Amino acid sequence: MSRSEEPKEKKGKRICPYCEEEILDAGFPYCKPCGVTLRYCAKCDIAVVREAVVCPQCSGELEWR
């Protein structure tokens, strides 16, 4: 996989899908820099846009935190 094809999410890091800033406290249900409420994939544990129905990475179920 080339560098440009690597997913933005790296193990241990969560990136806000709206402002692309790192979410420092994974327990928060929102992104501190932009204030948007987020949903998380229960399977791969990434933050996704709140309008998503399933995870765009693995098609897993989403949950609010």
mmCIF file as Biopython writes it, N, C-alpha, C and O atoms, coordinates in Angstrom:
data_model
#
loop_
_atom_site.group_PDB
_atom_site.id
_atom_site.type_symbol
_atom_site.label_atom_id
_atom_site.label_alt_id
_atom_site.label_comp_id
_atom_site.label_asym_id
_atom_site.label_entity_id
_atom_site.label_seq_id
_atom_site.pdbx_PDB_ins_code
_atom_site.Cartn_x
_atom_site.Cartn_y
_atom_site.Cartn_z
_atom_site.occupancy
_atom_site.B_iso_or_equiv
_atom_site.auth_seq_id
_atom_site.auth_asym_id
_atom_site.pdbx_PDB_model_num
ATOM 1   N N  . MET A ? 1  ? 0.853   -1.176 0.000  1.0 0.0 1  A 1 
ATOM 2   C CA . MET A ? 1  ? 0.000   0.000  0.000  1.0 0.0 1  A 1 
ATOM 3   C C  . MET A ? 1  ? 0.897   1.236  0.000  1.0 0.0 1  A 1 
ATOM 4   O O  . MET A ? 1  ? 1.804   1.352  0.824  1.0 0.0 1  A 1 
ATOM 5   N N  . SER A ? 2  ? 0.645   2.133  -0.904 1.0 0.0 2  A 1 
ATOM 6   C CA . SER A ? 2  ? 1.462   3.342  -0.959 1.0 0.0 2  A 1 
ATOM 7   C C  . SER A ? 2  ? 1.035   4.302  0.140  1.0 0.0 2  A 1 
ATOM 8   O O  . SER A ? 2  ? -0.026  4.135  0.741  1.0 0.0 2  A 1 
ATOM 9   N N  . ARG A ? 3  ? 1.844   5.282  0.393  1.0 0.0 3  A 1 
ATOM 10  C CA . ARG A ? 3  ? 1.565   6.245  1.454  1.0 0.0 3  A 1 
ATOM 11  C C  . ARG A ? 3  ? 0.250   6.981  1.212  1.0 0.0 3  A 1 
ATOM 12  O O  . ARG A ? 3  ? -0.485  7.253  2.162  1.0 0.0 3  A 1 
ATOM 13  N N  . SER A ? 4  ? -0.057  7.307  -0.044 1.0 0.0 4  A 1 
ATOM 14  C CA . SER A ? 4  ? -1.293  8.030  -0.337 1.0 0.0 4  A 1 
ATOM 15  C C  . SER A ? 4  ? -2.533  7.164  -0.148 1.0 0.0 4  A 1 
ATOM 16  O O  . SER A ? 4  ? -3.633  7.692  0.014  1.0 0.0 4  A 1 
ATOM 17  N N  . GLU A ? 5  ? -2.370  5.828  -0.168 1.0 0.0 5  A 1 
ATOM 18  C CA . GLU A ? 5  ? -3.499  4.932  0.009  1.0 0.0 5  A 1 
ATOM 19  C C  . GLU A ? 5  ? -3.720  4.552  1.468  1.0 0.0 5  A 1 
ATOM 20  O O  . GLU A ? 5  ? -4.726  3.919  1.785  1.0 0.0 5  A 1 
ATOM 21  N N  . GLU A ? 6  ? -2.816  4.919  2.355  1.0 0.0 6  A 1 
ATOM 22  C CA . GLU A ? 6  ? -2.959  4.581  3.764  1.0 0.0 6  A 1 
ATOM 23  C C  . GLU A ? 6  ? -4.161  5.306  4.351  1.0 0.0 6  A 1 
ATOM 24  O O  . GLU A ? 6  ? -4.395  6.473  4.037  1.0 0.0 6  A 1 
ATOM 25  N N  . PRO A ? 7  ? -4.920  4.628  5.196  1.0 0.0 7  A 1 
ATOM 26  C CA . PRO A ? 7  ? -6.061  5.305  5.823  1.0 0.0 7  A 1 
ATOM 27  C C  . PRO A ? 7  ? -5.576  6.424  6.734  1.0 0.0 7  A 1 
ATOM 28  O O  . PRO A ? 7  ? -4.470  6.364  7.271  1.0 0.0 7  A 1 
ATOM 29  N N  . LYS A ? 8  ? -6.418  7.453  6.906  1.0 0.0 8  A 1 
ATOM 30  C CA . LYS A ? 8  ? -6.053  8.578  7.775  1.0 0.0 8  A 1 
ATOM 31  C C  . LYS A ? 8  ? -5.965  8.154  9.224  1.0 0.0 8  A 1 
ATOM 32  O O  . LYS A ? 8  ? -5.171  8.698  9.992  1.0 0.0 8  A 1 
ATOM 33  N N  . GLU A ? 9  ? -6.789  7.172  9.603  1.0 0.0 9  A 1 
ATOM 34  C CA . GLU A ? 9  ? -6.769  6.696  10.976 1.0 0.0 9  A 1 
ATOM 35  C C  . GLU A ? 9  ? -5.559  5.804  11.183 1.0 0.0 9  A 1 
ATOM 36  O O  . GLU A ? 9  ? -5.331  4.875  10.408 1.0 0.0 9  A 1 
ATOM 37  N N  . LYS A ? 10 ? -4.804  6.068  12.193 1.0 0.0 10 A 1 
ATOM 38  C CA . LYS A ? 10 ? -3.699  5.202  12.564 1.0 0.0 10 A 1 
ATOM 39  C C  . LYS A ? 10 ? -4.029  4.617  13.912 1.0 0.0 10 A 1 
ATOM 40  O O  . LYS A ? 10 ? -4.764  5.224  14.691 1.0 0.0 10 A 1 
ATOM 41  N N  . LYS A ? 11 ? -3.503  3.459  14.196 1.0 0.0 11 A 1 
ATOM 42  C CA . LYS A ? 11 ? -3.820  2.787  15.445 1.0 0.0 11 A 1 
ATOM 43  C C  . LYS A ? 11 ? -3.535  3.716  16.626 1.0 0.0 11 A 1 
ATOM 44  O O  . LYS A ? 11 ? -2.442  4.269  16.746 1.0 0.0 11 A 1 
ATOM 45  N N  . GLY A ? 12 ? -4.525  3.875  17.486 1.0 0.0 12 A 1 
ATOM 46  C CA . GLY A ? 12 ? -4.366  4.712  18.657 1.0 0.0 12 A 1 
ATOM 47  C C  . GLY A ? 12 ? -4.749  6.165  18.432 1.0 0.0 12 A 1 
ATOM 48  O O  . GLY A ? 12 ? -4.852  6.923  19.396 1.0 0.0 12 A 1 
ATOM 49  N N  . LYS A ? 13 ? -4.964  6.577  17.182 1.0 0.0 13 A 1 
ATOM 50  C CA . LYS A ? 13 ? -5.359  7.948  16.885 1.0 0.0 13 A 1 
ATOM 51  C C  . LYS A ? 13 ? -6.757  7.965  16.314 1.0 0.0 13 A 1 
ATOM 52  O O  . LYS A ? 13 ? -7.142  7.084  15.546 1.0 0.0 13 A 1 
ATOM 53  N N  . ARG A ? 14 ? -7.503  8.967  16.694 1.0 0.0 14 A 1 
ATOM 54  C CA . ARG A ? 14 ? -8.818  9.186  16.102 1.0 0.0 14 A 1 
ATOM 55  C C  . ARG A ? 14 ? -8.822  10.574 15.504 1.0 0.0 14 A 1 
ATOM 56  O O  . ARG A ? 14 ? -8.401  11.540 16.141 1.0 0.0 14 A 1 
ATOM 57  N N  . ILE A ? 15 ? -9.295  10.667 14.291 1.0 0.0 15 A 1 
ATOM 58  C CA . ILE A ? 15 ? -9.323  11.925 13.568 1.0 0.0 15 A 1 
ATOM 59  C C  . ILE A ? 15 ? -10.780 12.331 13.335 1.0 0.0 15 A 1 
ATOM 60  O O  . ILE A ? 15 ? -11.602 11.512 12.924 1.0 0.0 15 A 1 
ATOM 61  N N  . CYS A ? 16 ? -11.086 13.582 13.597 1.0 0.0 16 A 1 
ATOM 62  C CA . CYS A ? 16 ? -12.426 14.106 13.367 1.0 0.0 16 A 1 
ATOM 63  C C  . CYS A ? 16 ? -12.702 14.113 11.863 1.0 0.0 16 A 1 
ATOM 64  O O  . CYS A ? 16 ? -11.889 14.631 11.097 1.0 0.0 16 A 1 
ATOM 65  N N  . PRO A ? 17 ? -13.838 13.548 11.421 1.0 0.0 17 A 1 
ATOM 66  C CA . PRO A ? 17 ? -14.146 13.546 9.992  1.0 0.0 17 A 1 
ATOM 67  C C  . PRO A ? 17 ? -14.559 14.915 9.459  1.0 0.0 17 A 1 
ATOM 68  O O  . PRO A ? 17 ? -14.666 15.091 8.245  1.0 0.0 17 A 1 
ATOM 69  N N  . TYR A ? 18 ? -14.791 15.881 10.337 1.0 0.0 18 A 1 
ATOM 70  C CA . TYR A ? 18 ? -15.189 17.215 9.909  1.0 0.0 18 A 1 
ATOM 71  C C  . TYR A ? 18 ? -14.007 18.174 9.801  1.0 0.0 18 A 1 
ATOM 72  O O  . TYR A ? 18 ? -13.853 18.852 8.786  1.0 0.0 18 A 1 
ATOM 73  N N  . CYS A ? 19 ? -13.173 18.236 10.839 1.0 0.0 19 A 1 
ATOM 74  C CA . CYS A ? 19 ? -12.068 19.204 10.829 1.0 0.0 19 A 1 
ATOM 75  C C  . CYS A ? 19 ? -10.700 18.540 10.676 1.0 0.0 19 A 1 
ATOM 76  O O  . CYS A ? 19 ? -9.688  19.227 10.535 1.0 0.0 19 A 1 
ATOM 77  N N  . GLU A ? 20 ? -10.668 17.200 10.705 1.0 0.0 20 A 1 
ATOM 78  C CA . GLU A ? 20 ? -9.459  16.399 10.554 1.0 0.0 20 A 1 
ATOM 79  C C  . GLU A ? 20 ? -8.411  16.635 11.643 1.0 0.0 20 A 1 
ATOM 80  O O  . GLU A ? 20 ? -7.228  16.356 11.449 1.0 0.0 20 A 1 
ATOM 81  N N  . GLU A ? 21 ? -8.862  17.155 12.798 1.0 0.0 21 A 1 
ATOM 82  C CA . GLU A ? 21 ? -7.986  17.295 13.955 1.0 0.0 21 A 1 
ATOM 83  C C  . GLU A ? 21 ? -8.041  16.006 14.761 1.0 0.0 21 A 1 
ATOM 84  O O  . GLU A ? 21 ? -9.037  15.284 14.717 1.0 0.0 21 A 1 
ATOM 85  N N  . GLU A ? 22 ? -6.986  15.721 15.489 1.0 0.0 22 A 1 
ATOM 86  C CA . GLU A ? 22 ? -6.966  14.530 16.321 1.0 0.0 22 A 1 
ATOM 87  C C  . GLU A ? 22 ? -7.914  14.711 17.497 1.0 0.0 22 A 1 
ATOM 88  O O  . GLU A ? 22 ? -7.933  15.768 18.127 1.0 0.0 22 A 1 
ATOM 89  N N  . ILE A ? 23 ? -8.701  13.681 17.792 1.0 0.0 23 A 1 
ATOM 90  C CA . ILE A ? 23 ? -9.596  13.694 18.932 1.0 0.0 23 A 1 
ATOM 91  C C  . ILE A ? 23 ? -8.782  13.188 20.109 1.0 0.0 23 A 1 
ATOM 92  O O  . ILE A ? 23 ? -8.458  12.003 20.182 1.0 0.0 23 A 1 
ATOM 93  N N  . LEU A ? 24 ? -8.454  14.076 21.020 1.0 0.0 24 A 1 
ATOM 94  C CA . LEU A ? 24 ? -7.536  13.744 22.098 1.0 0.0 24 A 1 
ATOM 95  C C  . LEU A ? 24 ? -8.160  12.873 23.168 1.0 0.0 24 A 1 
ATOM 96  O O  . LEU A ? 24 ? -7.498  11.971 23.680 1.0 0.0 24 A 1 
ATOM 97  N N  . ASP A ? 25 ? -9.403  13.113 23.521 1.0 0.0 25 A 1 
ATOM 98  C CA . ASP A ? 25 ? -10.066 12.312 24.542 1.0 0.0 25 A 1 
ATOM 99  C C  . ASP A ? 25 ? -11.159 11.493 23.864 1.0 0.0 25 A 1 
ATOM 100 O O  . ASP A ? 25 ? -12.221 12.020 23.534 1.0 0.0 25 A 1 
ATOM 101 N N  . ALA A ? 26 ? -10.896 10.203 23.657 1.0 0.0 26 A 1 
ATOM 102 C CA . ALA A ? 26 ? -11.812 9.341  22.921 1.0 0.0 26 A 1 
ATOM 103 C C  . ALA A ? 26 ? -13.149 9.161  23.624 1.0 0.0 26 A 1 
ATOM 104 O O  . ALA A ? 26 ? -14.116 8.737  22.991 1.0 0.0 26 A 1 
ATOM 105 N N  . GLY A ? 27 ? -13.232 9.467  24.900 1.0 0.0 27 A 1 
ATOM 106 C CA . GLY A ? 27 ? -14.479 9.316  25.626 1.0 0.0 27 A 1 
ATOM 107 C C  . GLY A ? 27 ? -15.484 10.419 25.358 1.0 0.0 27 A 1 
ATOM 108 O O  . GLY A ? 27 ? -16.664 10.265 25.674 1.0 0.0 27 A 1 
ATOM 109 N N  . PHE A ? 28 ? -15.044 11.528 24.782 1.0 0.0 28 A 1 
ATOM 110 C CA . PHE A ? 28 ? -15.946 12.635 24.505 1.0 0.0 28 A 1 
ATOM 111 C C  . PHE A ? 28 ? -16.832 12.303 23.305 1.0 0.0 28 A 1 
ATOM 112 O O  . PHE A ? 28 ? -16.345 11.731 22.330 1.0 0.0 28 A 1 
ATOM 113 N N  . PRO A ? 29 ? -18.106 12.642 23.354 1.0 0.0 29 A 1 
ATOM 114 C CA . PRO A ? 29 ? -18.998 12.377 22.222 1.0 0.0 29 A 1 
ATOM 115 C C  . PRO A ? 29 ? -18.914 13.460 21.148 1.0 0.0 29 A 1 
ATOM 116 O O  . PRO A ? 29 ? -19.698 13.455 20.198 1.0 0.0 29 A 1 
ATOM 117 N N  . TYR A ? 30 ? -17.975 14.377 21.294 1.0 0.0 30 A 1 
ATOM 118 C CA . TYR A ? 30 ? -17.837 15.445 20.299 1.0 0.0 30 A 1 
ATOM 119 C C  . TYR A ? 30 ? -16.374 15.792 20.116 1.0 0.0 30 A 1 
ATOM 120 O O  . TYR A ? 30 ? -15.522 15.438 20.930 1.0 0.0 30 A 1 
ATOM 121 N N  . CYS A ? 31 ? -16.104 16.496 19.025 1.0 0.0 31 A 1 
ATOM 122 C CA . CYS A ? 31 ? -14.753 16.963 18.724 1.0 0.0 31 A 1 
ATOM 123 C C  . CYS A ? 31 ? -14.560 18.311 19.411 1.0 0.0 31 A 1 
ATOM 124 O O  . CYS A ? 31 ? -15.328 19.241 19.165 1.0 0.0 31 A 1 
ATOM 125 N N  . LYS A ? 32 ? -13.560 18.432 20.257 1.0 0.0 32 A 1 
ATOM 126 C CA . LYS A ? 32 ? -13.329 19.698 20.967 1.0 0.0 32 A 1 
ATOM 127 C C  . LYS A ? 32 ? -13.013 20.861 20.018 1.0 0.0 32 A 1 
ATOM 128 O O  . LYS A ? 32 ? -13.587 21.936 20.192 1.0 0.0 32 A 1 
ATOM 129 N N  . PRO A ? 33 ? -12.121 20.698 19.012 1.0 0.0 33 A 1 
ATOM 130 C CA . PRO A ? 33 ? -11.806 21.836 18.149 1.0 0.0 33 A 1 
ATOM 131 C C  . PRO A ? 33 ? -12.987 22.392 17.362 1.0 0.0 33 A 1 
ATOM 132 O O  . PRO A ? 33 ? -13.123 23.609 17.239 1.0 0.0 33 A 1 
ATOM 133 N N  . CYS A ? 34 ? -13.855 21.511 16.821 1.0 0.0 34 A 1 
ATOM 134 C CA . CYS A ? 34 ? -14.958 22.032 16.006 1.0 0.0 34 A 1 
ATOM 135 C C  . CYS A ? 34 ? -16.326 21.914 16.679 1.0 0.0 34 A 1 
ATOM 136 O O  . CYS A ? 34 ? -17.300 22.484 16.186 1.0 0.0 34 A 1 
ATOM 137 N N  . GLY A ? 35 ? -16.421 21.178 17.809 1.0 0.0 35 A 1 
ATOM 138 C CA . GLY A ? 35 ? -17.656 21.091 18.573 1.0 0.0 35 A 1 
ATOM 139 C C  . GLY A ? 35 ? -18.741 20.214 17.978 1.0 0.0 35 A 1 
ATOM 140 O O  . GLY A ? 35 ? -19.881 20.267 18.440 1.0 0.0 35 A 1 
ATOM 141 N N  . VAL A ? 36 ? -18.432 19.411 16.973 1.0 0.0 36 A 1 
ATOM 142 C CA . VAL A ? 36 ? -19.419 18.561 16.322 1.0 0.0 36 A 1 
ATOM 143 C C  . VAL A ? 36 ? -19.577 17.253 17.087 1.0 0.0 36 A 1 
ATOM 144 O O  . VAL A ? 36 ? -18.588 16.650 17.503 1.0 0.0 36 A 1 
ATOM 145 N N  . THR A ? 37 ? -20.829 16.811 17.275 1.0 0.0 37 A 1 
ATOM 146 C CA . THR A ? 37 ? -21.105 15.529 17.904 1.0 0.0 37 A 1 
ATOM 147 C C  . THR A ? 37 ? -20.738 14.420 16.928 1.0 0.0 37 A 1 
ATOM 148 O O  . THR A ? 37 ? -21.072 14.486 15.745 1.0 0.0 37 A 1 
ATOM 149 N N  . LEU A ? 38 ? -20.051 13.405 17.431 1.0 0.0 38 A 1 
ATOM 150 C CA . LEU A ? 38 ? -19.550 12.335 16.574 1.0 0.0 38 A 1 
ATOM 151 C C  . LEU A ? 38 ? -20.191 10.997 16.902 1.0 0.0 38 A 1 
ATOM 152 O O  . LEU A ? 38 ? -20.739 10.800 17.987 1.0 0.0 38 A 1 
ATOM 153 N N  . ARG A ? 39 ? -20.111 10.089 15.949 1.0 0.0 39 A 1 
ATOM 154 C CA . ARG A ? 39 ? -20.476 8.693  16.150 1.0 0.0 39 A 1 
ATOM 155 C C  . ARG A ? 39 ? -19.205 7.884  15.937 1.0 0.0 39 A 1 
ATOM 156 O O  . ARG A ? 39 ? -18.284 8.324  15.248 1.0 0.0 39 A 1 
ATOM 157 N N  . TYR A ? 40 ? -19.164 6.708  16.531 1.0 0.0 40 A 1 
ATOM 158 C CA . TYR A ? 40 ? -17.992 5.847  16.429 1.0 0.0 40 A 1 
ATOM 159 C C  . TYR A ? 40 ? -18.396 4.471  15.936 1.0 0.0 40 A 1 
ATOM 160 O O  . TYR A ? 40 ? -19.493 3.993  16.224 1.0 0.0 40 A 1 
ATOM 161 N N  . CYS A ? 41 ? -17.504 3.843  15.192 1.0 0.0 41 A 1 
ATOM 162 C CA . CYS A ? 41 ? -17.730 2.477  14.753 1.0 0.0 41 A 1 
ATOM 163 C C  . CYS A ? 41 ? -17.404 1.546  15.913 1.0 0.0 41 A 1 
ATOM 164 O O  . CYS A ? 41 ? -16.332 1.640  16.511 1.0 0.0 41 A 1 
ATOM 165 N N  . ALA A ? 42 ? -18.332 0.649  16.228 1.0 0.0 42 A 1 
ATOM 166 C CA . ALA A ? 42 ? -18.127 -0.291 17.327 1.0 0.0 42 A 1 
ATOM 167 C C  . ALA A ? 42 ? -17.060 -1.332 16.981 1.0 0.0 42 A 1 
ATOM 168 O O  . ALA A ? 42 ? -16.440 -1.905 17.877 1.0 0.0 42 A 1 
ATOM 169 N N  . LYS A ? 43 ? -16.848 -1.574 15.705 1.0 0.0 43 A 1 
ATOM 170 C CA . LYS A ? 43 ? -15.906 -2.605 15.279 1.0 0.0 43 A 1 
ATOM 171 C C  . LYS A ? 43 ? -14.474 -2.069 15.125 1.0 0.0 43 A 1 
ATOM 172 O O  . LYS A ? 43 ? -13.546 -2.598 15.736 1.0 0.0 43 A 1 
ATOM 173 N N  . CYS A ? 44 ? -14.296 -1.018 14.309 1.0 0.0 44 A 1 
ATOM 174 C CA . CYS A ? 44 ? -12.927 -0.527 14.062 1.0 0.0 44 A 1 
ATOM 175 C C  . CYS A ? 44 ? -12.603 0.729  14.867 1.0 0.0 44 A 1 
ATOM 176 O O  . CYS A ? 44 ? -11.479 1.227  14.796 1.0 0.0 44 A 1 
ATOM 177 N N  . ASP A ? 45 ? -13.568 1.253  15.634 1.0 0.0 45 A 1 
ATOM 178 C CA . ASP A ? 45 ? -13.354 2.327  16.597 1.0 0.0 45 A 1 
ATOM 179 C C  . ASP A ? 45 ? -12.860 3.639  15.988 1.0 0.0 45 A 1 
ATOM 180 O O  . ASP A ? 45 ? -12.041 4.337  16.585 1.0 0.0 45 A 1 
ATOM 181 N N  . ILE A ? 46 ? -13.370 3.973  14.782 1.0 0.0 46 A 1 
ATOM 182 C CA . ILE A ? 46 ? -13.032 5.265  14.199 1.0 0.0 46 A 1 
ATOM 183 C C  . ILE A ? 46 ? -14.215 6.215  14.366 1.0 0.0 46 A 1 
ATOM 184 O O  . ILE A ? 46 ? -15.355 5.772  14.505 1.0 0.0 46 A 1 
ATOM 185 N N  . ALA A ? 47 ? -13.949 7.507  14.354 1.0 0.0 47 A 1 
ATOM 186 C CA . ALA A ? 47 ? -14.998 8.513  14.404 1.0 0.0 47 A 1 
ATOM 187 C C  . ALA A ? 47 ? -15.530 8.705  12.988 1.0 0.0 47 A 1 
ATOM 188 O O  . ALA A ? 47 ? -14.759 8.771  12.030 1.0 0.0 47 A 1 
ATOM 189 N N  . VAL A ? 48 ? -16.853 8.792  12.863 1.0 0.0 48 A 1 
ATOM 190 C CA . VAL A ? 48 ? -17.476 8.980  11.554 1.0 0.0 48 A 1 
ATOM 191 C C  . VAL A ? 48 ? -18.471 10.136 11.632 1.0 0.0 48 A 1 
ATOM 192 O O  . VAL A ? 48 ? -18.862 10.552 12.723 1.0 0.0 48 A 1 
ATOM 193 N N  . VAL A ? 49 ? -18.874 10.648 10.481 1.0 0.0 49 A 1 
ATOM 194 C CA . VAL A ? 49 ? -19.837 11.744 10.456 1.0 0.0 49 A 1 
ATOM 195 C C  . VAL A ? 49 ? -21.150 11.279 11.053 1.0 0.0 49 A 1 
ATOM 196 O O  . VAL A ? 49 ? -21.519 10.112 10.916 1.0 0.0 49 A 1 
ATOM 197 N N  . ARG A ? 50 ? -21.851 12.171 11.705 1.0 0.0 50 A 1 
ATOM 198 C CA . ARG A ? 50 ? -23.061 11.780 12.432 1.0 0.0 50 A 1 
ATOM 199 C C  . ARG A ? 50 ? -24.197 11.350 11.505 1.0 0.0 50 A 1 
ATOM 200 O O  . ARG A ? 50 ? -25.129 10.682 11.953 1.0 0.0 50 A 1 
ATOM 201 N N  . GLU A ? 51 ? -24.140 11.720 10.228 1.0 0.0 51 A 1 
ATOM 202 C CA . GLU A ? 51 ? -25.178 11.339 9.279  1.0 0.0 51 A 1 
ATOM 203 C C  . GLU A ? 51 ? -24.984 9.925  8.742  1.0 0.0 51 A 1 
ATOM 204 O O  . GLU A ? 51 ? -25.886 9.389  8.098  1.0 0.0 51 A 1 
ATOM 205 N N  . ALA A ? 52 ? -23.835 9.309  8.989  1.0 0.0 52 A 1 
ATOM 206 C CA . ALA A ? 52 ? -23.538 7.975  8.463  1.0 0.0 52 A 1 
ATOM 207 C C  . ALA A ? 52 ? -24.478 6.932  9.067  1.0 0.0 52 A 1 
ATOM 208 O O  . ALA A ? 52 ? -24.871 7.029  10.230 1.0 0.0 52 A 1 
ATOM 209 N N  . VAL A ? 53 ? -24.826 5.940  8.259  1.0 0.0 53 A 1 
ATOM 210 C CA . VAL A ? 53 ? -25.688 4.863  8.703  1.0 0.0 53 A 1 
ATOM 211 C C  . VAL A ? 53 ? -24.844 3.667  9.147  1.0 0.0 53 A 1 
ATOM 212 O O  . VAL A ? 53 ? -25.166 2.997  10.128 1.0 0.0 53 A 1 
ATOM 213 N N  . VAL A ? 54 ? -23.753 3.410  8.408  1.0 0.0 54 A 1 
ATOM 214 C CA . VAL A ? 54 ? -22.805 2.350  8.745  1.0 0.0 54 A 1 
ATOM 215 C C  . VAL A ? 54 ? -21.399 2.916  8.606  1.0 0.0 54 A 1 
ATOM 216 O O  . VAL A ? 54 ? -21.210 3.969  7.997  1.0 0.0 54 A 1 
ATOM 217 N N  . CYS A ? 55 ? -20.420 2.229  9.162  1.0 0.0 55 A 1 
ATOM 218 C CA . CYS A ? 55 ? -19.032 2.665  9.080  1.0 0.0 55 A 1 
ATOM 219 C C  . CYS A ? 55 ? -18.559 2.633  7.624  1.0 0.0 55 A 1 
ATOM 220 O O  . CYS A ? 55 ? -18.736 1.620  6.947  1.0 0.0 55 A 1 
ATOM 221 N N  . PRO A ? 56 ? -17.968 3.712  7.134  1.0 0.0 56 A 1 
ATOM 222 C CA . PRO A ? 56 ? -17.481 3.734  5.753  1.0 0.0 56 A 1 
ATOM 223 C C  . PRO A ? 56 ? -16.257 2.852  5.535  1.0 0.0 56 A 1 
ATOM 224 O O  . PRO A ? 56 ? -15.912 2.549  4.393  1.0 0.0 56 A 1 
ATOM 225 N N  . GLN A ? 57 ? -15.607 2.443  6.601  1.0 0.0 57 A 1 
ATOM 226 C CA . GLN A ? 57 ? -14.394 1.631  6.479  1.0 0.0 57 A 1 
ATOM 227 C C  . GLN A ? 57 ? -14.702 0.134  6.516  1.0 0.0 57 A 1 
ATOM 228 O O  . GLN A ? 57 ? -14.125 -0.635 5.747  1.0 0.0 57 A 1 
ATOM 229 N N  . CYS A ? 58 ? -15.616 -0.288 7.412  1.0 0.0 58 A 1 
ATOM 230 C CA . CYS A ? 58 ? -15.848 -1.729 7.583  1.0 0.0 58 A 1 
ATOM 231 C C  . CYS A ? 58 ? -17.324 -2.121 7.495  1.0 0.0 58 A 1 
ATOM 232 O O  . CYS A ? 58 ? -17.644 -3.304 7.606  1.0 0.0 58 A 1 
ATOM 233 N N  . SER A ? 59 ? -18.215 -1.174 7.300  1.0 0.0 59 A 1 
ATOM 234 C CA . SER A ? 59 ? -19.671 -1.392 7.255  1.0 0.0 59 A 1 
ATOM 235 C C  . SER A ? 59 ? -20.236 -1.867 8.596  1.0 0.0 59 A 1 
ATOM 236 O O  . SER A ? 59 ? -21.319 -2.450 8.648  1.0 0.0 59 A 1 
ATOM 237 N N  . GLY A ? 60 ? -19.494 -1.613 9.680  1.0 0.0 60 A 1 
ATOM 238 C CA . GLY A ? 60 ? -19.943 -1.998 11.019 1.0 0.0 60 A 1 
ATOM 239 C C  . GLY A ? 60 ? -20.985 -1.050 11.577 1.0 0.0 60 A 1 
ATOM 240 O O  . GLY A ? 60 ? -21.240 0.016  11.016 1.0 0.0 60 A 1 
ATOM 241 N N  . GLU A ? 61 ? -21.588 -1.454 12.699 1.0 0.0 61 A 1 
ATOM 242 C CA . GLU A ? 61 ? -22.598 -0.636 13.367 1.0 0.0 61 A 1 
ATOM 243 C C  . GLU A ? 61 ? -21.947 0.574  14.025 1.0 0.0 61 A 1 
ATOM 244 O O  . GLU A ? 61 ? -20.794 0.521  14.453 1.0 0.0 61 A 1 
ATOM 245 N N  . LEU A ? 62 ? -22.704 1.661  14.098 1.0 0.0 62 A 1 
ATOM 246 C CA . LEU A ? 62 ? -22.213 2.893  14.713 1.0 0.0 62 A 1 
ATOM 247 C C  . LEU A ? 62 ? -22.875 3.102  16.062 1.0 0.0 62 A 1 
ATOM 248 O O  . LEU A ? 62 ? -23.992 2.640  16.300 1.0 0.0 62 A 1 
ATOM 249 N N  . GLU A ? 63 ? -22.174 3.803  16.943 1.0 0.0 63 A 1 
ATOM 250 C CA . GLU A ? 63 ? -22.716 4.086  18.272 1.0 0.0 63 A 1 
ATOM 251 C C  . GLU A ? 63 ? -22.359 5.513  18.674 1.0 0.0 63 A 1 
ATOM 252 O O  . GLU A ? 63 ? -21.353 6.068  18.235 1.0 0.0 63 A 1 
ATOM 253 N N  . TRP A ? 64 ? -23.204 6.087  19.515 1.0 0.0 64 A 1 
ATOM 254 C CA . TRP A ? 64 ? -22.935 7.398  20.109 1.0 0.0 64 A 1 
ATOM 255 C C  . TRP A ? 64 ? -22.121 7.162  21.366 1.0 0.0 64 A 1 
ATOM 256 O O  . TRP A ? 64 ? -22.272 6.125  22.012 1.0 0.0 64 A 1 
ATOM 257 N N  . ARG A ? 65 ? -21.267 8.096  21.724 1.0 0.0 65 A 1 
ATOM 258 C CA . ARG A ? 65 ? -20.512 7.964  22.983 1.0 0.0 65 A 1 
ATOM 259 C C  . ARG A ? 65 ? -20.690 9.196  23.798 1.0 0.0 65 A 1 
ATOM 260 O O  . ARG A ? 65 ? -20.141 9.295  24.896 1.0 0.0 65 A 1 
#
